[in-house]
Amino acid sequence: MSVAERPSAATHEVTNQPPPLAPLNLFTSDRVLQEAAEREGAGWARQALVEAGESWGGEPLLEWGPQANENPPRLKVVDRYGHRLDEVEFHPSWHELMRLSSEGGLNSLPWTETERPAHVVRAAGAIMTGQVEAGHGCPMTMTFAVVPALRAQSEIAAEWEPLLTAPAYDGRLIPASEKGSAKAGMAMTEKQGGSDVRANTTVAEPVDGGGAGGEYLLRGHKWFCSAPMCDMFLVLAQTEDHPTRPSCFHVPRILPDGSRNVFRIQRLKEKLGDRSNASSEVEFDGTWGRMVGEPGRGVPTIIEMVGHTRLDCIIGSAAGMRWAVANATWHTAHRAAFGKLLAEQPLMRNVLADIAIESEAATALALRLARAYDEDDVALRRLGTAVGKYWVCKRLPGLAAEAMECLGGNGFVEESGMPRLFRQSPLNSIWEGSGNVNALDVLRALAKQPEVLAAYFDELELAGGADARLDAFIAGVRDEFADLDGVEVRARRIVEKLALAWQGSLLVRGAPAEVADAFCASRLAGDAGLAYGTLPRGLDLAAIVERATPVAA
C-alpha cells in the first residue's frame, strides 16, 4: 500500500482539557474587583468599567498582548543613508494597546474628571489592562504621573498638560502639537548612581540665565531611560550653582522649531520581562530642555511623578496576581486527576484559596490607596504608597510561580501565558525603588512627618473590635515603634507588619467572612507555613476558591 493509500486515523481524542479562558469580561468575571470598586467610590463609572472589561477581554487579551511580547521593539539608530534617527519600531499590536488605553483615560482620568473621584476608576481599569499586557502600562503610567510634577512649572504645564491628557495616541515622532496628544517618559538613573540620583553627573548649562522655567543644554548619559519613544521626558541633571543637588528638566524629543532634539539612544535593554516595552540607554550632548521647579529641587519635583508611578506599581502587581489566580482557578475547575477535579482535591484547594486571599488583599489595598489619592489624604498616601509598593509588589513573584505550578507542565509552556506573567512579576518590586528603598522611605516618612503614623493607625482602627486576631496584631505593630533601636535593620519586618495590618483591616471590613477569617488566621495569627497552600484547618476554602474563579459570560 502506498503512503497516499494509507487510511488516516486520529491517534487519540482530546479530553480533560479546560476550555479557553478568553474571551471574557475582565470586570464582570471578577467579583473581588467589582466589590472593591463599588466600596471605594467607583460605582458611578460601573457601566464604563463593564464596557472596558468586555473590550479588553476580547482581542487585546487573545492577540494583542501575546503579539506585543513575541515581537519586541527594535532600535533604528540611523537610516539607510547614515542619518541619525534614534527611533524605536513597535509591532502594530503595541500601538493598538496604547490607543485603547489612551481612549479609556488611563493616561488622564484623574486630571480630566473634576466632578467625581476618578483615581479608583482608573485603578480598576488598570487592573484589567494589566492582566492583558503589562509592558505598555509603563508609558501610560508615566504619562499619567508626569502631570502633577509638571504643574511645578505652570507655563510648561499649560503647554503640555492638554496633550498629555488627550484621549488619543499617535506613535509617530512628529511635533506633539501636530498629533494633538503626547506621551511622557523619564530618565533619572545613571551607571554610577542607580537609586542614588545625587551621584548623577549629567550637567545642565543655562541659556540666557536659566532658572525655574529657563532654557538649558544638557550633557551626559542615562543608564535607564524608560520608554524612549515618548514625546517628552523628565530628566535630572546637575547645575553649576547646585552641584550636589540635581534639578529637574523637561526635555522634548522634538524642538519648538520642529527639528529633533539631541537624544541619542545607545541601545535597548534586554530584560527579563517587560519585553513589549522599550527601555534604553541614552546620551545627551547639547540637548535642549527647560527647568521644572526651583534649581536644586529636582528630587522633590520629580517625586510627585514617582509617587504616582509607585501607586501604579501596586496596581500592576494586583493585576498580575488576579490574572495568575484566574488562570489557576479556571484550569483546576475544569481539569480532573485521580477521579476528581483538581479544584476539589483538598491540598490543591488549599493552594488556590491561599493565593486567592493574597490577590484579594492586594486588590483591596490598591483601590483603597487610590481612594486616598482621590481624597487627597496626604498622610495615608505618603505612608500607604511606600508600604504597599514594598509589600504587594514583593508578593507577586511567589504567587505567580505557585499559580504556574497549578497548571503543571502546561503552565511552563509559553502558550499558556504563565511564563510571560512570571517573567514580568519581579519588575514592579524593582522599578521606582527596590524593596529596601521603599522600606527606608517608610522610616524617612515617619521621621519627617510623624503624624502620618497616627493617621495610619486611625485607618487600621476602623476595624477595631471586629476580629481579636487583628486587634492583637495591630497592638503588636504599635509595639514596633516603642523601641527604635536598630530600626533600620528591622525596616522590612516593620513595613511588612504595617502592610498586613492594613490588608487585614480592609478585609475584615469589606470582604466576606470566609476571606477575612482565612487572612487573619494565616497572615495575622501566624497559623500557616511559609509556602502558599498551608492554610490551617477549619476554613471555608471552597467558598474562597469559588469566589476567585472567573465567572464566564
Number of C-alpha atoms within 10 A of each C-alpha: 5 5 6 7 7 8 6 7 6 5 6 6 6 6 7 11 11 13 10 11 16 13 17 21 23 33 26 20 21 20 16 20 22 19 15 24 26 16 16 20 19 24 17 14 17 16 10 14 25 17 15 21 22 19 18 27 23 17 14 22 21 17 12 22 25 19 17 25 21 13 15 17 19 14 18 15 17 12 11 8 6 8 9 16 16 20 19 20 15 19 17 12 19 25 17 16 23 22 16 19 24 24 15 19 24 25 31 27 22 21 16 14 12 9 7 13 21 25 27 29 28 24 28 27 27 25 28 30 28 23 24 27 27 27 22 24 23 22 23 25 24 26 29 26 26 28 23 19 22 25 18 19 19 14 12 16 19 12 11 20 22 18 20 28 24 19 22 21 22 17 19 14 16 16 20 22 13 9 15 16 22 26 30 27 25 26 23 25 22 23 13 12 14 16 15 11 19 19 18 25 22 21 22 29 19 19 14 9 10 17 19 17 20 16 20 25 20 27 19 17 26 25 21 20 26 25 25 28 27 22 23 23 26 27 26 34 29 25 23 12 9 13 16 16 19 27 29 29 31 21 27 24 24 19 16 11 7 11 11 19 18 23 23 20 25 16 17 21 16 12 13 13 19 23 22 23 26 27 23 22 21 23 19 20 16 16 21 26 28 26 28 30 24 16 20 22 16 24 17 16 24 26 15 18 22 20 20 22 25 25 24 27 28 31 32 30 32 31 29 29 31 31 25 28 31 23 23 28 29 23 25 23 17 14 17 17 11 7 7 10 16 21 27 16 15 13 14 17 20 25 24 29 31 26 28 29 23 24 28 26 26 27 29 27 28 32 30 25 25 27 25 21 22 18 12 11 13 13 18 22 23 21 24 26 27 26 27 28 31 30 23 28 29 22 19 31 22 17 26 27 19 22 27 25 15 23 21 13 10 14 20 17 14 12 11 15 18 24 18 22 26 24 17 23 27 20 22 26 25 16 14 17 19 17 21 15 14 25 24 18 20 25 19 13 17 16 12 9 13 13 12 21 22 13 16 18 18 13 16 20 17 13 19 17 11 13 16 12 18 28 20 15 20 23 13 13 19 14 11 15 12 8 8 10 9 8 15 14 10 13 18 20 14 20 24 19 22 27 23 25 27 27 27 31 27 21 23 23 16 16 20 13 14 16 28 24 19 25 26 24 19 17 22 20 15 14 15 18 12 10 12 18 19 16 25 14 12 8 16 15 23 16 13 24 25 17 19 25 22 24 18 14 10
